[in-house]
Each structure stands twice: as structure tokens, then as C-alpha cells.
Amino acid sequence: MKNSFEINGFVASTAEVRTFTNSSLAKFPIAVSREEKTGDSTSRISALIGCEMWRKNGESDSFKLLVKGAHLQVSGYFQPQSWTDKNGVKQSRVVLIATEIAEIPKKEGTAKAG
């Protein structure tokens, strides 16, 4: 069983970067979509997926790609997390930890309206 993901999407907002003693954390949302057909009509279904990326300090050059509107291929693994909130209720979530990101080049002849 392999714990991994690979998605293509657009960075929805520029990454929030936090620097710690030995490493830095970038948190960023990726907008992904797919087409869904219902009878003769087709609609686009979109979602925002939160990702986190860790790098050692001094090795965080890849964070410069994490700007709003960048079209990226992101791969990594799923990390389950659990905690108890201030009311004593057990909470859990799955975080997508990005280990690799690559910019997807713009296609020739297409211009992004801005």
C-alpha cells in the first residue's frame, strides 16, 4: 500500500511561510477541478485542497513557486493528525504534505486574462 498523491492545480493564494529554528513551513491551497456530465450538460466541479511543504532553512527556494495563480504539479504523501481541542473533543484531519512541486509551463497561444 502506497501513501502518495499527485495533483495538478493552481495556487489559490500565495503561501503563508513560517520559519522555525531549523526549517520552514509553507501552507498553501491548490485549486483543482474536474468535469462532471449530467445528461447533455457538462459542469466543472472545483475544490480547494490545503497543502503543507517543509524545507530545511536555506533550502526553501522552491517556496518562490507558491504564489497565487501559479499552475503546479504537486506530489507528496498524506499525514493523519489528531488532537484534543480546548473542549476535550478529539479532532482529526489528514494533511497533504508536498514533497515535490513543479511549475507547469503555459501552453503556446493561450493567454491568461488578468
N, CA, C and O of each residue as an XYZ file, in Angstrom:
456
protein
N       0.854     -1.167      0.000
C       0.000      0.000      0.000
C       0.900      1.230      0.000
O       1.794      1.357      0.837
N       0.657      2.130     -0.944
C       1.483      3.325     -1.079
C       0.715      4.551     -0.609
O      -0.430      4.757     -1.012
N       1.328      5.355      0.228
C       0.734      6.586      0.733
C       1.299      7.741     -0.081
O       2.338      8.301      0.268
N       0.614      8.099     -1.169
C       1.121      9.187     -2.004
C      -0.019      9.834     -2.780
O      -1.099      9.264     -2.931
N       0.257     11.049     -3.271
C      -0.697     11.746     -4.130
C       0.080     12.535     -5.173
O       1.259     12.840     -4.996
N      -0.610     12.859     -6.266
C      -0.079     13.740     -7.297
C      -1.263     14.496     -7.882
O      -2.209     13.891     -8.386
N      -1.206     15.826     -7.813
C      -2.288     16.653     -8.323
C      -1.722     17.795     -9.161
O      -0.584     18.225     -8.975
N      -2.541     18.268    -10.078
C      -2.241     19.463    -10.857
C      -3.296     20.487    -10.515
O      -4.482     20.163    -10.441
N      -2.876     21.725    -10.305
C      -3.837     22.774     -9.999
C      -3.165     24.122     -9.914
O      -1.970     24.267    -10.171
N      -3.966     25.107     -9.546
C      -3.478     26.477     -9.429
C      -3.387     26.862     -7.964
O      -4.276     26.535     -7.178
N      -2.318     27.553     -7.589
C      -2.182     28.053     -6.226
C      -3.261     29.121     -6.030
O      -3.297     30.113     -6.758
N      -4.133     28.915     -5.051
C      -5.286     29.797     -4.848
C      -4.912     31.090     -4.124
O      -5.536     32.127     -4.351
N      -3.915     31.040     -3.267
C      -3.395     32.245     -2.611
C      -1.936     31.987     -2.250
O      -1.540     30.859     -1.956
N      -1.154     33.053     -2.279
C       0.272     32.936     -2.009
C       0.502     32.263     -0.659
O      -0.205     32.539      0.309
N       1.495     31.380     -0.603
C       1.768     30.576      0.587
C       2.073     31.435      1.810
O       2.709     32.486      1.724
N       1.599     30.952      2.937
C       1.959     31.513      4.240
C       3.202     30.748      4.685
O       3.149     29.529      4.850
N       4.309     31.442      4.878
C       5.568     30.781      5.246
C       5.917     31.135      6.684
O       5.920     32.302      7.076
N       6.210     30.099      7.456
C       6.648     30.272      8.840
C       8.044     29.676      8.964
O       8.304     28.567      8.499
N       8.935     30.429      9.598
C      10.315     29.983      9.757
C      10.551     29.598     11.209
O      10.222     30.348     12.128
N      11.124     28.416     11.400
C      11.454     27.915     12.725
C      12.977     27.834     12.841
O      13.680     28.286     11.936
N      13.489     27.285     13.900
C      14.927     27.238     14.144
C      15.691     26.557     13.016
O      16.681     27.105     12.531
N      15.257     25.379     12.592
C      15.992     24.611     11.590
C      15.267     24.435     10.264
O      15.873     23.998      9.285
N      13.983     24.766     10.215
C      13.219     24.518      8.998
C      12.146     25.586      8.813
O      11.880     26.396      9.701
N      11.538     25.555      7.620
C      10.444     26.478      7.295
C       9.262     25.677      6.774
O       9.425     24.617      6.171
N       8.068     26.206      7.019
C       6.827     25.574      6.613
C       6.060     26.530      5.716
O       5.854     27.691      6.069
N       5.642     26.047      4.567
C       4.774     26.812      3.674
C       3.419     26.116      3.647
O       3.340     24.914      3.394
N       2.357     26.868      3.906
C       0.987     26.361      3.806
C       0.335     27.071      2.633
O       0.382     28.297      2.532
N      -0.281     26.283      1.736
C      -0.873     26.883      0.544
C      -2.045     26.041      0.048
O      -2.025     24.815      0.161
N      -3.067     26.702     -0.501
C      -4.199     25.982     -1.082
C      -4.016     25.804     -2.596
O      -3.578     26.722     -3.290
N      -4.354     24.627     -3.086
C      -4.331     24.331     -4.521
C      -5.782     24.178     -4.985
O      -6.566     23.449     -4.378
N      -6.121     24.871     -6.059
C      -7.457     24.754     -6.648
C      -7.399     23.678     -7.730
O      -6.595     23.761     -8.659
N      -8.247     22.684     -7.601
C      -8.334     21.603     -8.585
C      -9.766     21.521     -9.092
O     -10.700     21.965     -8.423
N      -9.928     20.949    -10.278
C     -11.282     20.824    -10.815
C     -11.389     19.595    -11.703
O     -10.393     19.003    -12.118
N     -12.629     19.239    -11.975
C     -12.911     18.139    -12.889
C     -14.240     18.435    -13.557
O     -15.046     19.215    -13.050
N     -14.456     17.802    -14.702
C     -15.725     17.977    -15.400
C     -16.676     16.860    -15.000
O     -16.274     15.705    -14.856
N     -17.939     17.219    -14.821
C     -18.969     16.248    -14.473
C     -20.104     16.377    -15.477
O     -20.632     17.465    -15.705
N     -20.467     15.247    -16.071
C     -21.551     15.235    -17.057
C     -22.831     14.738    -16.423
O     -22.855     13.728    -15.720
N     -23.905     15.483    -16.694
C     -25.241     15.078    -16.279
C     -26.118     15.210    -17.511
O     -26.475     16.317    -17.916
N     -26.459     14.082    -18.099
C     -27.231     14.117    -19.336
C     -26.426     14.784    -20.432
O     -25.315     14.352    -20.739
N     -26.978     15.838    -21.029
C     -26.294     16.565    -22.095
C     -25.463     17.734    -21.584
O     -24.719     18.338    -22.357
N     -25.571     18.064    -20.315
C     -24.831     19.223    -19.807
C     -23.561     18.796    -19.076
O     -23.504     17.740    -18.446
N     -22.556     19.644    -19.179
C     -21.276     19.414    -18.514
C     -20.998     20.597    -17.607
O     -21.137     21.750    -18.016
N     -20.606     20.310    -16.381
C     -20.242     21.385    -15.458
C     -18.866     21.086    -14.859
O     -18.432     19.935    -14.803
N     -18.204     22.132    -14.422
C     -16.887     21.997    -13.810
C     -17.056     22.066    -12.297
O     -17.627     23.022    -11.772
N     -16.556     21.049    -11.601
C     -16.614     20.975    -10.149
C     -15.214     21.303     -9.626
O     -14.237     20.655     -9.999
N     -15.129     22.303     -8.770
C     -13.834     22.744     -8.244
C     -13.750     22.539     -6.746
O     -14.766     22.473     -6.054
N     -12.516     22.438     -6.253
C     -12.284     22.295     -4.815
C     -10.930     22.900     -4.470
O     -10.024     22.936     -5.302
N     -10.805     23.369     -3.245
C      -9.526     23.844     -2.733
C      -8.956     22.769     -1.816
O      -9.652     22.249     -0.944
N      -7.701     22.447     -2.020
C      -7.033     21.441     -1.206
C      -5.872     22.111     -0.487
O      -4.991     22.692     -1.121
N      -5.874     22.026      0.845
C      -4.791     22.610      1.630
C      -3.567     21.708      1.627
O      -3.673     20.504      1.858
N      -2.412     22.294      1.366
C      -1.149     21.552      1.348
C      -0.149     22.219      2.281
O      -0.229     23.418      2.550
N       0.788     21.425      2.766
C       1.895     21.931      3.565
C       3.187     21.407      2.970
O       3.243     20.282      2.473
N       4.231     22.232      3.024
C       5.535     21.835      2.500
C       6.604     22.291      3.481
O       6.664     23.466      3.843
N       7.443     21.361      3.908
C       8.539     21.647      4.832
C       9.861     21.641      4.085
O      10.071     20.817      3.195
N      10.742     22.545      4.438
C      12.102     22.579      3.900
C      13.049     23.021      5.012
O      12.675     23.799      5.890
N      14.285     22.512      4.963
C      15.308     22.994      5.882
C      15.600     24.451      5.535
O      15.541     24.847      4.371
N      15.913     25.237      6.549
C      16.256     26.634      6.293
C      17.441     26.683      5.340
O      18.385     25.903      5.468
N      17.386     27.587      4.400
C      18.436     27.687      3.392
C      18.173     26.815      2.180
O      18.881     26.929      1.179
N      17.158     25.933      2.246
C      16.817     25.048      1.129
C      15.370     25.264      0.688
O      14.733     24.360      0.147
N      14.863     26.470      0.925
C      13.448     26.736      0.648
C      13.235     27.540     -0.634
O      12.246     28.265     -0.746
N      14.144     27.424     -1.598
C      13.986     28.133     -2.875
C      12.692     27.763     -3.585
O      12.104     28.597     -4.273
N      12.244     26.525     -3.425
C      11.019     26.092     -4.103
C       9.789     26.862     -3.618
O       8.778     26.890     -4.318
N       9.848     27.480     -2.453
C       8.714     28.260     -1.945
C       8.378     29.423     -2.876
O       7.240     29.893     -2.882
N       9.348     29.896     -3.662
C       9.090     31.037     -4.553
C       8.063     30.693     -5.633
O       7.497     31.598     -6.246
N       7.809     29.395     -5.882
C       6.791     28.974     -6.845
C       5.379     29.050     -6.270
O       4.400     28.987     -7.014
N       5.270     29.185     -4.959
C       3.974     29.106     -4.279
C       3.294     30.469     -4.206
O       3.021     30.989     -3.124
N       3.025     31.038     -5.387
C       2.363     32.341     -5.479
C       1.012     32.169     -6.159
O       0.824     31.281     -6.990
N       0.080     33.035     -5.789
C      -1.277     32.960     -6.327
C      -1.255     32.903     -7.854
O      -0.596     33.709     -8.510
N      -1.988     31.935     -8.404
C      -2.127     31.786     -9.848
C      -1.127     30.855    -10.493
O      -1.295     30.502    -11.660
N      -0.085     30.440     -9.775
C       0.909     29.535    -10.353
C       0.260     28.176    -10.634
O      -0.456     27.636     -9.791
N       0.518     27.633    -11.825
C      -0.008     26.319    -12.213
C       1.065     25.293    -11.867
O       2.152     25.313    -12.445
N       0.770     24.400    -10.929
C       1.775     23.478    -10.401
C       1.334     22.022    -10.455
O       0.145     21.701    -10.449
N       2.322     21.171    -10.507
C       2.132     19.743    -10.250
C       2.719     19.526     -8.858
O       3.873     19.869     -8.601
N       1.920     18.958     -7.970
C       2.321     18.765     -6.586
C       2.232     17.277     -6.262
O       1.224     16.632     -6.552
N       3.284     16.741     -5.666
C       3.231     15.346     -5.228
C       3.756     15.256     -3.799
O       4.536     16.094     -3.346
N       3.309     14.224     -3.113
C       3.718     14.056     -1.730
C       2.994     12.898     -1.081
O       2.697     11.895     -1.730
N       2.706     13.041      0.219
C       2.066     11.966      0.969
C       1.016     12.540      1.923
O       1.012     13.734      2.223
N       0.135     11.668      2.387
C      -0.925     12.022      3.330
C      -0.429     11.806      4.758
O       0.155     10.767      5.065
N      -0.664     12.794      5.635
C      -0.241     12.669      7.022
C      -1.450     12.848      7.941
O      -1.968     13.957      8.072
N      -1.902     11.768      8.575
C      -3.017     11.906      9.518
C      -2.546     12.624     10.792
O      -1.437     12.388     11.273
N      -3.389     13.486     11.320
C      -3.087     14.191     12.566
C      -4.303     14.102     13.475
O      -5.440     14.095     13.003
N      -4.063     14.035     14.769
C      -5.174     14.038     15.722
C      -4.760     14.845     16.946
O      -3.580     14.920     17.290
N      -5.755     15.450     17.596
C      -5.522     16.268     18.774
C      -6.820     16.379     19.553
O      -7.891     16.024     19.060
N      -6.710     16.870     20.758
C      -7.876     17.126     21.594
C      -8.043     18.634     21.692
O      -7.114     19.337     22.089
N      -9.222     19.135     21.333
C      -9.444     20.585     21.344
C      -9.661     21.087     22.773
O      -9.666     20.302     23.720
N      -9.839     22.404     22.918
C      -9.959     23.017     24.241
C     -11.204     22.553     25.011
O     -11.287     22.731     26.226
N     -12.174     21.957     24.296
C     -13.377     21.422     24.941
C     -13.251     19.941     25.269
O     -14.208     19.317     25.728
N     -12.061     19.379     25.030
C     -11.831     17.971     25.320
C     -12.329     17.017     24.249
O     -12.382     15.808     24.472
N     -12.695     17.548     23.084
C     -13.210     16.719     22.000
C     -12.056     16.306     21.085
O     -11.251     17.134     20.658
N     -11.997     15.023     20.801
C     -10.952     14.502     19.918
C     -11.234     14.947     18.480
O     -12.339     14.758     17.970
N     -10.232     15.536     17.836
C     -10.337     16.001     16.461
C      -9.313     15.268     15.602
O      -8.310     14.768     16.110
N      -9.573     15.210     14.299
C      -8.594     14.608     13.400
C      -8.727     15.226     12.021
O      -9.772     15.775     11.670
N      -7.664     15.133     11.249
C      -7.650     15.608      9.870
C      -6.516     14.908      9.140
O      -5.634     14.307      9.754
N      -6.559     14.998      7.836
C      -5.475     14.479      7.008
C      -4.853     15.669      6.290
O      -5.550     16.443      5.635
N      -3.544     15.807      6.416
C      -2.815     16.898      5.789
C      -2.069     16.350      4.584
O      -1.457     15.284      4.652
N      -2.123     17.088      3.479
C      -1.343     16.717      2.296
C       0.015     17.383      2.427
O       0.125     18.608      2.384
N       1.047     16.567      2.587
C       2.418     17.065      2.718
C       3.070     17.001      1.343
O       3.296     15.919      0.801
N       3.367     18.164      0.789
C       4.003     18.242     -0.529
C       5.501     18.009     -0.373
O       6.166     18.670      0.426
N       6.017     17.067     -1.141
C       7.460     16.814     -1.125
C       8.131     17.333     -2.391
O       9.321     17.650     -2.389
N       7.358     17.415     -3.472
C       7.877     17.899     -4.754
C       6.843     18.812     -5.386
O       5.646     18.527     -5.351
N       7.313     19.919     -5.968
C       6.444     20.778     -6.758
C       7.180     21.145     -8.037
O       8.402     21.291     -8.049
N       6.418     21.291     -9.104
C       6.995     21.695    -10.391
C       6.005     22.602    -11.093
O       4.799     22.355    -11.088
N       6.530     23.651    -11.694
C       5.686     24.571    -12.439
C       5.277     23.923    -13.751
O       6.099     23.303    -14.426
N       4.006     24.066    -14.112
C       3.510     23.562    -15.394
C       3.585     24.727    -16.366
O       2.961     25.765    -16.145
N       4.351     24.562    -17.446
C       4.515     25.666    -18.401
C       3.190     26.040    -19.067
O       2.328     25.193    -19.298
N       3.052     27.346    -19.371
C       1.874     27.813    -20.091
C       1.941     27.280    -21.507
O       3.016     27.189    -22.100
N       0.774     26.926    -22.047
C       0.705     26.426    -23.418
C       0.873     27.587    -24.383
O       0.406     28.697    -24.130
N       1.548     27.315    -25.496
C       1.718     28.318    -26.541
C       0.367     28.747    -27.068
O      -0.525     27.919    -27.252
N       0.214     30.035    -27.311
C      -1.016     30.535    -27.937
C      -2.159     30.771    -26.982
O      -3.246     31.162    -27.408
N      -1.938     30.536    -25.659
C      -3.001     30.819    -24.701
C      -2.555     31.958    -23.813
O      -1.401     32.013    -23.389
N      -3.449     32.843    -23.540
C      -3.150     33.962    -22.649
C      -4.130     33.939    -21.510
O      -5.321     33.695    -21.705
N      -3.636     34.191    -20.330
C      -4.485     34.208    -19.143
C      -5.006     35.629    -18.952
O      -4.229     36.581    -18.885
N      -6.307     35.759    -18.868
C      -6.898     37.091    -18.641
C      -6.584     37.511    -17.220
O      -6.671     36.706    -16.293
N      -6.229     38.730    -17.052
C      -5.829     39.081    -15.722
C      -6.411     40.278    -15.200
O      -6.126     40.659    -14.065
